[in-house]
């Protein structure tokens, strides 16, 4: 069984999907982490991002692998954990560039589909309900106010409450990311839209887990 969770950057997809997977005893697959891993791998290969070609990104991504964990998978670079590298500002600034490359997208999608063929999965990212798992038993599309998404991202980075100026700057970056991502991803017609702006995470988890159990009963 596959549960697809899509939505824009910082809408809470990964943290919610991970928690839903734990709640249901499924495996969590974060497709966005694979794009970050591919971007980090390409950055390791050197050169200005303006010179990165689709083939060079795909070649660099061959050092990326998925390691199975109790409730999901973790991308590795050359067999080693590299979470801080994949979350760096450099990778964040270039991941949209790599993610829009068709060959890289198909490479990521093939890895995600393989995981879904072996496990019950909760998968988050973009195009999950439209391209990767168009027949998913449940499709969710999370949205949130851009300023709230900016606050969440800044809190995650620093662990503290961000200033108004920092929120404004991060909101600008998120809106720019939204504009770039909108050209290559969208909401599946049969996805359930959930606005998380004023929802606590436990409310999101409970709502989606309930929908998943209902979908499972219908199967």
Residue frames as a rotation matrix with the C-alpha (Angstrom) as fourth column:
UNK 1
0.583 0.812 0.000 0.00
0.812 -0.583 0.000 0.00
0.000 0.000 -1.000 0.00
UNK 2
-0.577 -0.770 0.272 1.31
0.775 -0.621 -0.117 3.45
0.259 0.143 0.955 -0.92
UNK 3
0.589 0.626 -0.511 0.34
0.723 -0.690 -0.011 6.75
-0.360 -0.363 -0.859 0.69
UNK 4
-0.197 -0.625 0.755 1.45
0.870 -0.466 -0.158 9.78
0.451 0.626 0.636 -1.35
UNK 5
0.536 0.290 -0.793 2.04
0.664 -0.725 0.183 13.12
-0.522 -0.625 -0.581 0.40
UNK 6
-0.148 -0.513 0.846 2.79
0.888 -0.446 -0.115 16.08
0.436 0.734 0.521 -1.86
UNK 7
0.819 0.456 -0.349 3.06
0.555 -0.784 0.277 19.81
-0.147 -0.421 -0.895 -1.25
UNK 8
0.693 -0.554 0.461 5.32
-0.084 -0.697 -0.712 22.85
0.716 0.455 -0.530 -1.52
UNK 9
-0.292 -0.926 -0.238 8.60
0.306 0.146 -0.941 23.37
0.906 -0.348 0.241 0.32
UNK 10
-0.965 -0.242 0.100 8.39
-0.029 -0.279 -0.960 23.50
0.261 -0.929 0.262 4.14
UNK 11
-0.120 0.985 0.121 4.72
-0.712 -0.170 0.681 22.48
0.692 -0.004 0.722 4.23
UNK 12
-0.069 0.011 0.998 5.57
-0.932 0.355 -0.069 19.73
-0.355 -0.935 -0.014 6.73
UNK 13
0.553 0.358 -0.753 5.61
-0.708 0.678 -0.198 16.83
0.440 0.642 0.628 4.29
UNK 14
-0.161 -0.737 -0.657 8.66
-0.252 0.674 -0.695 14.94
0.954 0.054 -0.294 5.53
UNK 15
-0.879 -0.195 0.435 8.12
-0.453 0.053 -0.890 15.24
0.151 -0.979 -0.135 9.28
UNK 16
-0.001 0.964 0.266 4.43
-0.925 0.101 -0.367 14.39
-0.381 -0.246 0.891 8.93
UNK 17
0.502 0.161 -0.850 5.05
-0.652 0.716 -0.249 11.49
0.568 0.679 0.464 6.53
UNK 18
-0.532 -0.784 -0.320 7.71
-0.300 0.528 -0.795 10.06
0.792 -0.327 -0.516 8.83
UNK 19
-0.771 0.286 0.568 5.37
-0.590 0.015 -0.808 10.21
-0.240 -0.958 0.157 11.83
UNK 20
0.325 0.923 -0.205 2.46
-0.931 0.274 -0.242 8.71
-0.167 0.270 0.948 9.85
UNK 21
0.131 -0.365 -0.922 4.70
-0.496 0.781 -0.380 5.84
0.858 0.507 -0.079 8.75
UNK 22
-0.879 -0.469 0.084 5.59
-0.276 0.357 -0.892 5.12
0.389 -0.808 -0.443 12.38
UNK 23
-0.404 0.817 0.411 1.94
-0.811 -0.112 -0.574 5.30
-0.423 -0.566 0.708 13.39
UNK 24
0.577 0.716 -0.393 0.94
-0.814 0.463 -0.351 2.79
-0.069 0.523 0.850 10.71
UNK 25
0.305 -0.562 0.769 4.03
-0.100 0.784 0.613 0.57
-0.947 -0.263 0.183 10.81
UNK 26
0.951 0.008 0.310 4.91
0.308 0.090 -0.947 1.55
-0.036 0.996 0.083 7.22
UNK 27
-0.109 -0.994 -0.024 8.25
0.907 -0.109 0.407 2.59
-0.408 0.022 0.913 5.73
UNK 28
0.691 0.280 -0.667 8.81
0.106 -0.951 -0.290 6.29
-0.715 0.130 -0.687 5.06
UNK 29
-0.046 -0.685 0.727 10.39
0.982 0.102 0.158 7.33
-0.182 0.721 0.669 1.76
UNK 30
0.442 0.081 -0.894 11.51
0.145 -0.989 -0.018 10.96
-0.885 -0.121 -0.449 1.48
UNK 31
0.554 -0.216 0.804 11.96
0.831 0.198 -0.520 11.56
-0.047 0.956 0.289 -2.24
UNK 32
0.938 -0.192 0.287 13.20
-0.147 -0.975 -0.169 15.09
0.313 0.117 -0.943 -1.53
UNK 33
0.570 -0.769 0.289 16.16
-0.403 0.044 0.914 13.65
-0.716 -0.637 -0.285 0.36
UNK 34
0.306 -0.440 0.844 17.16
0.718 0.689 0.100 11.76
-0.625 0.576 0.527 -2.77
UNK 35
0.734 -0.035 0.679 17.19
0.504 -0.642 -0.578 15.01
0.456 0.766 -0.453 -4.77
UNK 36
0.848 -0.459 0.263 19.27
-0.527 -0.687 0.501 16.58
-0.049 -0.564 -0.825 -2.02
UNK 37
0.423 -0.711 0.561 21.63
0.080 0.646 0.759 13.62
-0.903 -0.276 0.330 -2.08
UNK 38
0.447 -0.223 0.866 22.00
0.888 0.232 -0.398 13.89
-0.112 0.947 0.301 -5.86
UNK 39
0.866 -0.101 0.490 22.67
0.039 -0.963 -0.268 17.64
0.499 0.251 -0.830 -5.54
UNK 40
0.712 -0.636 0.299 25.26
-0.510 -0.175 0.842 17.07
-0.483 -0.752 -0.449 -2.81
UNK 41
0.370 -0.563 0.739 26.91
0.525 0.783 0.333 14.40
-0.766 0.265 0.585 -4.94
UNK 42
0.596 -0.125 0.793 27.08
0.736 -0.309 -0.602 16.76
0.320 0.943 -0.092 -7.92
UNK 43
0.907 -0.277 0.318 28.50
-0.357 -0.905 0.231 19.53
0.224 -0.323 -0.919 -5.72
UNK 44
0.570 -0.723 0.391 31.22
-0.075 0.427 0.901 17.14
-0.818 -0.543 0.189 -4.58
UNK 45
0.429 -0.371 0.824 32.19
0.845 0.487 -0.220 16.62
-0.320 0.791 0.522 -8.21
UNK 46
-0.428 -0.675 -0.601 33.05
0.500 -0.731 0.464 20.33
-0.753 -0.102 0.651 -8.45
UNK 47
-0.758 0.073 0.648 32.31
0.575 -0.394 0.717 23.19
0.308 0.916 0.257 -10.81
UNK 48
-0.865 0.494 -0.088 29.90
-0.417 -0.806 -0.421 26.13
-0.279 -0.327 0.903 -10.65
UNK 49
-0.356 0.804 0.476 26.26
0.279 0.577 -0.767 25.08
-0.892 -0.140 -0.430 -10.58
UNK 50
0.342 0.475 -0.811 25.65
-0.576 -0.576 -0.580 27.14
-0.743 0.665 0.077 -13.72
UNK 51
-0.314 -0.563 -0.765 27.81
-0.946 0.253 0.203 24.60
0.079 0.787 -0.612 -15.61
UNK 52
-0.602 0.088 0.793 26.07
-0.296 0.899 -0.324 21.46
-0.741 -0.430 -0.515 -14.27
UNK 53
-0.544 0.435 -0.717 24.60
-0.738 0.159 0.656 19.33
0.400 0.886 0.234 -17.04
UNK 54
0.526 0.823 0.216 21.88
-0.847 0.482 0.225 16.72
0.081 -0.301 0.950 -16.69
UNK 55
0.672 -0.307 -0.674 24.30
0.006 0.912 -0.409 13.92
0.741 0.271 0.614 -17.50
UNK 56
-0.434 -0.889 0.145 26.94
-0.135 -0.095 -0.986 15.15
0.891 -0.447 -0.078 -15.06
UNK 57
-0.253 0.436 0.864 24.31
-0.961 -0.220 -0.170 15.27
0.116 -0.873 0.474 -12.28
UNK 58
0.799 0.579 -0.163 23.10
-0.572 0.815 0.090 11.77
0.185 0.021 0.983 -13.13
UNK 59
0.285 -0.789 -0.544 26.67
0.085 0.586 -0.806 10.44
0.955 0.184 0.234 -13.22
UNK 60
-0.598 -0.534 0.598 27.49
-0.484 -0.354 -0.800 12.03
0.639 -0.768 -0.046 -9.85
UNK 61
0.141 0.790 0.597 24.30
-0.982 0.034 0.187 10.58
0.127 -0.612 0.780 -8.32
UNK 62
0.437 0.016 -0.899 25.62
-0.244 0.964 -0.102 7.05
0.866 0.264 0.425 -8.79
UNK 63
-0.714 -0.683 -0.152 27.36
-0.008 0.224 -0.974 7.35
0.700 -0.695 -0.166 -5.40
UNK 64
-0.406 0.663 0.628 23.91
-0.910 -0.359 -0.209 7.70
0.087 -0.656 0.749 -3.78
UNK 65
-0.650 0.289 -0.703 22.31
0.143 0.955 0.261 4.65
0.746 0.069 -0.662 -2.17
UNK 66
0.192 0.781 0.594 19.40
-0.715 -0.303 0.630 4.01
0.672 -0.546 0.501 0.19
UNK 67
-0.868 -0.428 -0.252 20.00
-0.111 0.662 -0.741 2.34
0.484 -0.616 -0.622 3.55
UNK 68
0.102 0.954 -0.280 16.99
0.166 0.262 0.951 0.68
0.981 -0.144 -0.132 5.16
UNK 69
-0.839 -0.224 0.496 16.07
-0.430 -0.288 -0.856 1.77
0.335 -0.931 0.145 8.70
UNK 70
-0.860 0.503 0.088 13.38
0.294 0.628 -0.721 0.53
-0.418 -0.594 -0.688 11.07
UNK 71
0.125 0.982 -0.144 10.69
0.474 -0.187 -0.860 2.81
-0.872 0.039 -0.489 9.66
UNK 72
0.881 0.240 -0.408 12.19
-0.184 -0.620 -0.762 4.05
-0.436 0.747 -0.502 6.42
UNK 73
0.527 -0.726 0.443 15.28
0.842 0.373 -0.390 4.69
0.118 0.578 0.807 4.33
UNK 74
0.632 -0.416 -0.654 18.28
0.037 -0.827 0.561 7.00
-0.774 -0.379 -0.507 4.61
UNK 75
0.936 -0.346 0.061 20.23
0.041 -0.066 -0.997 8.30
0.349 0.936 -0.047 1.58
UNK 76
0.536 -0.840 -0.080 23.97
0.322 0.116 0.940 7.68
-0.780 -0.530 0.333 1.78
UNK 77
0.835 -0.405 -0.372 26.84
-0.540 -0.473 -0.696 9.21
0.105 0.782 -0.614 -0.16
UNK 78
-0.053 -0.865 -0.500 29.57
-0.595 0.429 -0.680 6.71
0.802 0.261 -0.537 -0.94
UNK 79
0.049 0.178 -0.983 28.08
0.417 0.891 0.182 4.48
0.908 -0.419 -0.030 1.73
UNK 80
-0.764 -0.383 -0.520 28.34
0.630 -0.270 -0.728 7.15
0.138 -0.883 0.448 4.44
UNK 81
0.348 0.865 -0.361 25.77
0.913 -0.400 -0.079 9.30
-0.213 -0.302 -0.929 6.21
UNK 82
-0.753 -0.597 0.276 25.86
0.650 -0.740 0.173 12.91
0.101 0.310 0.945 4.99
UNK 83
0.210 0.973 -0.099 22.75
0.977 -0.206 0.053 14.58
0.032 -0.108 -0.994 6.40
UNK 84
0.282 -0.129 -0.951 24.44
0.364 -0.902 0.230 17.89
-0.888 -0.411 -0.207 7.30
UNK 85
-0.797 -0.601 -0.060 25.98
0.122 -0.257 0.959 18.07
-0.592 0.757 0.279 3.84
UNK 86
-0.621 0.618 0.482 22.63
0.738 0.255 0.625 17.41
0.264 0.744 -0.614 2.19
UNK 87
0.469 0.810 -0.351 20.97
0.882 -0.447 0.147 20.13
-0.038 -0.379 -0.925 4.33
UNK 88
-0.452 -0.745 -0.490 23.62
0.685 -0.642 0.344 22.77
-0.571 -0.180 0.801 3.60
UNK 89
0.196 0.488 -0.851 22.75
-0.128 -0.847 -0.515 26.17
-0.972 0.209 -0.104 2.13
UNK 90
-0.607 -0.523 -0.598 24.62
-0.654 -0.098 0.750 25.25
-0.451 0.847 -0.283 -1.04
UNK 91
-0.930 0.311 0.194 22.51
0.362 0.866 0.345 22.15
-0.061 0.391 -0.918 -1.62
UNK 92
-0.111 0.939 -0.324 19.31
0.630 -0.186 -0.754 23.97
-0.769 -0.288 -0.571 -0.67
UNK 93
0.014 0.066 -0.998 20.11
-0.394 -0.917 -0.066 26.68
-0.919 0.394 0.013 -3.20
UNK 94
-0.573 -0.369 -0.732 20.71
-0.805 0.085 0.588 24.21
-0.155 0.926 -0.345 -6.04
UNK 95
-0.725 0.270 0.633 18.34
0.082 0.947 -0.309 21.33
-0.683 -0.172 -0.710 -5.38
UNK 96
0.378 0.908 -0.182 15.59
-0.092 -0.158 -0.983 22.81
-0.921 0.388 0.024 -7.58
UNK 97
0.102 -0.454 -0.885 18.07
-0.963 -0.270 0.027 23.01
-0.251 0.849 -0.465 -10.46
UNK 98
-0.871 -0.491 -0.012 18.90
-0.484 0.856 0.181 19.32
-0.078 0.164 -0.983 -10.16
UNK 99
-0.537 0.722 0.436 15.32
0.118 0.576 -0.809 18.25
-0.836 -0.382 -0.395 -9.43
UNK 100
0.404 0.736 -0.543 14.01
-0.473 -0.340 -0.813 19.68
-0.783 0.586 0.211 -12.69
UNK 101
-0.488 -0.632 -0.602 16.40
-0.862 0.242 0.446 17.53
-0.136 0.736 -0.663 -14.75
UNK 102
0.449 0.827 -0.338 14.23
-0.866 0.496 0.063 14.79
0.219 0.264 0.939 -16.36
UNK 103
0.122 -0.458 -0.880 16.86
-0.153 0.868 -0.473 12.06
0.981 0.192 0.036 -16.14
UNK 104
-0.883 -0.429 0.189 17.46
-0.216 0.015 -0.976 12.76
0.416 -0.903 -0.106 -12.45
UNK 105
-0.249 0.881 0.403 13.73
-0.958 -0.163 -0.237 12.80
-0.143 -0.445 0.884 -11.76
UNK 106
0.562 0.463 -0.685 13.29
-0.617 0.786 0.024 9.42
0.550 0.409 0.728 -13.43
UNK 107
-0.372 -0.776 -0.509 16.28
-0.038 0.560 -0.827 8.06
0.928 -0.288 -0.238 -11.49
UNK 108
-0.846 0.124 0.519 14.71
-0.533 -0.227 -0.815 9.20
0.017 -0.966 0.258 -8.19
UNK 109
0.110 0.994 -0.006 11.27
-0.993 0.110 -0.030 7.90
-0.029 0.010 1.000 -9.19
UNK 110
0.271 -0.056 -0.961 12.67
-0.377 0.912 -0.160 4.47
0.885 0.406 0.227 -10.05
UNK 111
-0.786 -0.594 -0.169 14.30
-0.033 0.313 -0.949 4.20
0.617 -0.741 -0.266 -6.62
UNK 112
-0.649 0.612 0.452 11.09
-0.727 -0.323 -0.606 5.26
-0.225 -0.722 0.655 -4.87
UNK 113
0.330 0.805 -0.492 8.94
-0.895 0.433 0.107 2.85
0.299 0.405 0.864 -6.89
UNK 114
-0.183 -0.481 -0.858 11.33
-0.144 0.876 -0.461 0.01
0.973 0.039 -0.229 -6.07
UNK 115
-0.967 -0.143 0.209 10.92
-0.211 -0.003 -0.978 0.74
0.141 -0.990 -0.028 -2.36
UNK 116
-0.280 0.949 0.143 7.14
-0.913 -0.217 -0.346 0.82
-0.298 -0.227 0.927 -2.81
UNK 117
0.232 0.334 -0.913 7.20
-0.676 0.731 0.095 -2.58
0.699 0.595 0.396 -4.52
UNK 118
-0.400 -0.530 -0.748 8.83
0.157 0.764 -0.625 -4.15
0.903 -0.367 -0.223 -1.44
UNK 119
-0.854 0.068 -0.516 7.17
0.512 -0.069 -0.856 -2.34
-0.094 -0.995 0.024 1.48
UNK 120
0.471 0.881 0.052 4.01
0.862 -0.472 0.186 -0.54
0.188 -0.043 -0.981 2.56
UNK 121
-0.567 -0.824 0.015 5.19
0.819 -0.565 -0.098 3.05
0.089 -0.044 0.995 2.19
UNK 122
0.717 0.543 -0.437 4.40
0.529 -0.832 -0.166 6.64
-0.454 -0.112 -0.884 3.00
UNK 123
-0.233 -0.805 0.546 6.14
0.970 -0.154 0.187 8.73
-0.066 0.573 0.817 0.35
UNK 124
0.629 0.419 -0.655 6.51
0.404 -0.896 -0.185 12.50
-0.664 -0.149 -0.732 0.38
UNK 125
-0.566 -0.823 0.050 7.85
0.529 -0.316 0.787 14.91
-0.632 0.472 0.614 -2.18
UNK 126
-0.167 0.510 -0.844 6.56
-0.668 -0.688 -0.283 16.30
-0.725 0.517 0.456 -5.46
UNK 127
-0.142 0.241 -0.960 4.74
-0.929 0.302 0.213 14.46
0.341 0.922 0.181 -8.23
UNK 128
-0.890 -0.217 0.401 4.26
-0.373 0.852 -0.367 11.50
-0.262 -0.477 -0.839 -5.89
UNK 129
-0.234 0.901 0.364 0.51
0.068 0.389 -0.919 11.25
-0.970 -0.190 -0.152 -6.43
UNK 130
0.571 0.468 -0.675 0.63
-0.566 -0.370 -0.736 12.27
-0.594 0.802 0.053 -10.09
UNK 131
0.351 -0.551 -0.757 3.72
-0.843 0.165 -0.511 10.54
0.407 0.818 -0.407 -11.53
UNK 132
-0.643 -0.757 0.114 5.41
-0.725 0.554 -0.410 8.19
0.247 -0.346 -0.905 -9.06
UNK 133
-0.904 0.420 0.072 2.33
0.351 0.830 -0.434 6.50
-0.242 -0.367 -0.898 -7.56
UNK 134
-0.763 0.645 -0.043 -0.68
-0.554 -0.619 0.557 7.59
0.333 0.448 0.830 -9.65
UNK 135
0.063 0.795 -0.603 -2.61
-0.109 0.606 0.788 4.61
0.992 0.016 0.126 -8.24
UNK 136
-0.897 -0.439 0.058 -1.73
-0.079 0.029 -0.996 5.28
0.435 -0.898 -0.061 -4.58
UNK 137
-0.331 0.797 -0.505 -4.42
0.845 0.489 0.218 4.16
0.420 -0.354 -0.835 -2.15
UNK 138
0.646 0.481 -0.593 -4.36
0.700 -0.683 0.207 7.62
-0.306 -0.549 -0.778 -0.53
UNK 139
-0.231 -0.681 0.695 -3.09
0.806 -0.534 -0.255 10.95
0.545 0.501 0.672 -1.84
UNK 140
0.531 0.286 -0.797 -2.56
0.742 -0.611 0.275 13.99
-0.409 -0.738 -0.537 0.39
UNK 141
-0.022 -0.549 0.835 -1.54
0.662 -0.635 -0.400 17.51
0.750 0.544 0.377 -0.64
UNK 142
0.228 0.000 -0.974 -0.28
0.920 -0.329 0.216 19.66
-0.320 -0.944 -0.075 2.25
UNK 143
0.056 -0.229 0.972 -0.26
0.487 -0.844 -0.227 23.44
0.872 0.486 0.064 2.05
UNK 144
0.236 0.032 -0.971 0.51
0.919 -0.331 0.212 26.22
-0.315 -0.943 -0.108 4.53
UNK 145
0.992 0.105 -0.075 0.84
0.088 -0.975 -0.206 29.99
-0.095 0.198 -0.976 4.53
UNK 146
0.505 -0.855 0.118 4.30
0.336 0.069 -0.939 30.95
0.795 0.514 0.322 3.15
UNK 147
0.072 -0.480 0.874 5.23
-0.693 -0.654 -0.302 32.98
0.717 -0.584 -0.380 6.25
UNK 148
0.659 0.217 0.720 4.34
-0.704 0.516 0.489 30.05
-0.266 -0.829 0.492 8.50
UNK 149
0.924 -0.382 0.006 6.42
0.346 0.830 -0.438 27.73
0.163 0.406 0.899 6.34
UNK 150
0.244 -0.859 0.451 9.31
-0.076 -0.481 -0.874 30.19
0.967 0.179 -0.182 6.65
UNK 151
0.260 -0.092 0.961 8.98
-0.933 -0.280 0.226 30.25
0.248 -0.956 -0.158 10.45
UNK 152
0.928 0.139 0.346 8.96
-0.242 0.930 0.276 26.44
-0.283 -0.340 0.897 10.59
UNK 153
0.711 -0.703 0.016 12.06
0.419 0.406 -0.812 26.15
0.564 0.584 0.583 8.45
UNK 154
0.059 -0.707 0.705 13.95
-0.400 -0.664 -0.632 28.74
0.915 -0.244 -0.322 10.52
UNK 155
0.493 0.174 0.852 12.92
-0.869 0.154 0.471 27.09
-0.049 -0.973 0.227 13.80
UNK 156
0.992 -0.117 0.053 14.14
0.122 0.986 -0.109 23.76
-0.039 0.115 0.993 12.46
UNK 157
0.424 -0.886 0.187 17.53
0.293 -0.061 -0.954 25.26
0.857 0.460 0.233 11.61
UNK 158
-0.319 -0.623 0.714 18.14
-0.342 -0.627 -0.700 27.28
0.884 -0.467 -0.013 14.76
UNK 159
-0.413 0.244 -0.877 15.90
0.733 0.660 -0.162 25.71
0.540 -0.710 -0.452 17.39
UNK 160
-0.681 0.155 -0.716 14.74
0.480 -0.643 -0.597 29.19
-0.553 -0.750 0.364 18.42
UNK 161
0.448 0.894 0.002 12.13
0.667 -0.333 -0.667 31.77
-0.596 0.300 -0.745 17.47
UNK 162
-0.335 -0.630 0.701 13.18
0.939 -0.283 0.195 33.68
0.075 0.724 0.686 14.34
UNK 163
-0.605 0.074 -0.792 13.08
0.171 -0.961 -0.220 37.46
-0.777 -0.268 0.569 13.99
UNK 164
0.504 0.854 -0.129 10.53
0.120 -0.217 -0.969 39.20
-0.855 0.473 -0.211 11.77
UNK 165
0.283 -0.488 -0.825 13.32
-0.870 -0.494 -0.006 40.18
-0.404 0.720 -0.565 9.36
UNK 166
-0.768 -0.592 0.243 14.53
-0.469 0.780 0.414 36.58
-0.435 0.204 -0.877 9.10
UNK 167
-0.206 0.792 0.574 10.98
0.401 0.603 -0.689 35.37
-0.893 0.089 -0.442 8.47
UNK 168
0.625 0.444 -0.642 10.53
-0.307 -0.616 -0.725 37.97
-0.718 0.650 -0.249 5.74
UNK 169
-0.152 -0.785 -0.601 13.75
-0.952 -0.046 0.301 36.95
-0.264 0.618 -0.741 4.00
UNK 170
-0.842 -0.153 0.517 12.99
-0.121 0.988 0.096 33.24
-0.525 0.018 -0.851 4.28
UNK 171
0.171 0.972 0.158 9.45
0.212 0.120 -0.970 33.82
-0.962 0.200 -0.186 2.98
UNK 172
0.416 -0.107 -0.903 10.93
-0.780 -0.552 -0.294 35.50
-0.467 0.827 -0.313 -0.08
UNK 173
-0.653 -0.739 -0.163 13.11
-0.734 0.565 0.377 32.42
-0.187 0.366 -0.912 -0.70
UNK 174
-0.609 0.491 0.623 10.19
0.191 0.853 -0.485 30.06
-0.770 -0.176 -0.614 -0.24
UNK 175
0.474 0.812 -0.341 8.01
-0.128 -0.320 -0.939 31.99
-0.871 0.488 -0.048 -2.68
UNK 176
0.054 -0.557 -0.829 10.82
-0.979 -0.195 0.067 31.87
-0.199 0.808 -0.555 -5.22
UNK 177
-0.885 -0.352 0.303 11.14
-0.333 0.936 0.115 28.11
-0.324 0.001 -0.946 -4.66
UNK 178
-0.114 0.935 0.336 7.36
0.169 0.351 -0.921 27.75
-0.979 -0.048 -0.198 -5.06
UNK 179
0.500 0.289 -0.816 7.53
-0.637 -0.515 -0.573 29.54
-0.586 0.807 -0.073 -8.39
UNK 180
-0.423 -0.748 -0.512 10.29
-0.906 0.347 0.242 27.24
-0.004 0.566 -0.824 -9.64
UNK 181
-0.884 0.042 0.466 8.62
-0.095 0.959 -0.265 24.07
-0.458 -0.279 -0.844 -8.36
UNK 182
0.037 0.996 -0.077 5.17
-0.262 -0.065 -0.963 24.96
-0.964 0.056 0.259 -9.74
UNK 183
0.121 -0.055 -0.991 6.51
-0.981 -0.161 -0.111 24.47
-0.153 0.985 -0.073 -13.25
UNK 184
-0.512 -0.454 -0.729 7.29
-0.609 0.791 -0.064 20.83
0.606 0.411 -0.681 -12.60
UNK 185
-0.894 0.238 -0.381 4.83
0.411 0.774 -0.482 19.55
0.180 -0.587 -0.789 -10.00
UNK 186
-0.520 0.782 0.344 1.21
-0.650 -0.624 0.434 19.84
0.554 0.002 0.833 -9.04
UNK 187
-0.517 0.445 0.731 -1.67
-0.652 0.349 -0.673 18.44
-0.554 -0.825 0.110 -7.03
UNK 188
-0.968 0.246 0.041 -3.28
0.229 0.809 0.541 15.19
0.100 0.533 -0.840 -8.15
UNK 189
-0.483 0.847 0.221 -7.00
-0.459 -0.461 0.760 15.70
0.745 0.266 0.612 -8.94
UNK 190
0.461 0.698 -0.548 -7.98
0.062 0.591 0.805 13.03
0.885 -0.405 0.229 -6.40
UNK 191
-0.580 -0.717 -0.388 -5.65
0.508 0.054 -0.860 14.26
0.637 -0.695 0.332 -3.62
UNK 192
0.572 0.702 -0.425 -7.11
0.762 -0.262 0.592 15.43
0.304 -0.663 -0.684 -0.32
UNK 193
-0.082 -0.573 0.816 -6.02
0.166 -0.815 -0.556 19.01
0.983 0.090 0.162 0.41
UNK 194
0.561 0.181 -0.808 -4.98
0.814 0.058 0.578 19.75
0.152 -0.982 -0.115 4.00
UNK 195
0.352 -0.402 0.845 -4.01
-0.093 -0.914 -0.396 23.26
0.932 0.061 -0.358 5.13
UNK 196
0.252 -0.354 -0.901 -1.53
0.836 0.549 0.019 22.86
0.488 -0.758 0.434 7.99
UNK 197
-0.192 -0.406 0.893 -1.08
0.044 -0.913 -0.405 26.56
0.980 -0.039 0.193 8.79
UNK 198
-0.113 0.255 0.960 -2.98
-0.894 -0.447 0.013 26.31
0.433 -0.857 0.278 12.08
UNK 199
0.833 0.390 -0.392 -2.73
-0.238 0.893 0.383 22.57
0.499 -0.225 0.837 12.66
UNK 200
0.257 -0.742 0.619 -0.48
-0.839 0.146 0.524 21.00
-0.480 -0.654 -0.585 15.26
UNK 201
-0.508 -0.539 -0.672 1.63
-0.822 0.536 0.191 18.19
0.257 0.650 -0.715 13.90
UNK 202
-0.912 0.176 0.372 -0.17
-0.034 0.869 -0.494 15.59
-0.410 -0.463 -0.786 16.00
UNK 203
0.083 0.982 -0.170 -3.45
-0.298 -0.138 -0.945 16.75
-0.951 0.129 0.281 14.40
UNK 204
0.122 -0.141 -0.982 -1.99
-0.992 -0.053 -0.115 16.29
-0.036 0.989 -0.146 10.92
UNK 205
-0.839 -0.528 -0.132 -0.71
-0.526 0.849 -0.052 12.82
0.139 0.026 -0.990 11.83
UNK 206
-0.627 0.667 0.403 -4.02
0.006 0.521 -0.854 11.74
-0.779 -0.533 -0.330 13.33
UNK 207
0.274 0.779 -0.564 -6.00
-0.594 -0.324 -0.736 13.01
-0.756 0.537 0.374 10.35
UNK 208
-0.008 -0.353 -0.936 -3.82
-0.976 0.206 -0.069 11.34
0.217 0.913 -0.346 7.71
UNK 209
-0.936 -0.327 0.131 -3.48
-0.351 0.897 -0.269 8.07
-0.029 -0.297 -0.954 9.66
UNK 210
-0.308 0.910 0.276 -7.26
-0.145 0.242 -0.959 7.95
-0.940 -0.336 0.057 9.97
UNK 211
0.428 0.412 -0.804 -7.67
-0.817 -0.204 -0.539 8.48
-0.386 0.888 0.250 6.22
UNK 212
-0.452 -0.692 -0.563 -5.08
-0.842 0.540 0.012 5.77
0.296 0.479 -0.826 5.56
UNK 213
-0.865 0.173 0.470 -6.88
-0.134 0.824 -0.551 3.24
-0.483 -0.540 -0.690 7.75
UNK 214
0.169 0.978 -0.119 -10.14
-0.333 -0.057 -0.941 4.04
-0.928 0.199 0.316 5.98
UNK 215
0.235 -0.170 -0.957 -8.45
-0.972 -0.041 -0.232 3.59
0.000 0.985 -0.175 2.59
UNK 216
-0.807 -0.589 -0.042 -7.02
-0.585 0.807 -0.076 0.27
0.078 -0.037 -0.996 3.74
UNK 217
-0.484 0.709 0.513 -10.46
-0.080 0.547 -0.833 -0.98
-0.871 -0.444 -0.208 4.79
UNK 218
0.434 0.677 -0.594 -11.86
-0.628 -0.246 -0.739 -0.03
-0.646 0.694 0.319 1.39
UNK 219
-0.276 -0.632 -0.725 -9.15
-0.946 0.313 0.086 -2.13
0.173 0.709 -0.684 -0.29
